[in-house]
Amino acid sequence: MSSHPHKKRTEAQLQDLREFCREFSLRELVAEKVEQILNQMETSDGNTCTEGDIYRCIMGTVEESLIKETLNKTNGNKSRTAEILGINRNTLRNKMNGKFK
């Protein structure tokens, strides 16, 4: 039984992600950035994330970065990007049309 070439690439990419996450704990990186944002919110009026808007601000930033980096890795292939992210291609298109113009 031969496996589909896309499945092999997906597994390899997931393995790369696992190795990266072992080296740099994603939780630690996120926790550090959230702490920085909260500290900036307390000390700066010019911060883009404001009280009552932190969740939307952070999740939007994470989603945008995840999509852009995955698109970069797939050389702009939206179908492949959607497959890697585990979302429908139309969902990806809608997210890109709504946020990344």
Secondary structure, 3 states (H helix, E strand, C coil): CCCCHHHHHHHHHHHHHHHHHHHCCHHHHHHHHHHHHHHHHHHCCCCCCCCCCHHHHHHHHHHHHHHHHHHHHCCCCHHHHHHHHCCCHHHHHHHHHHHCC
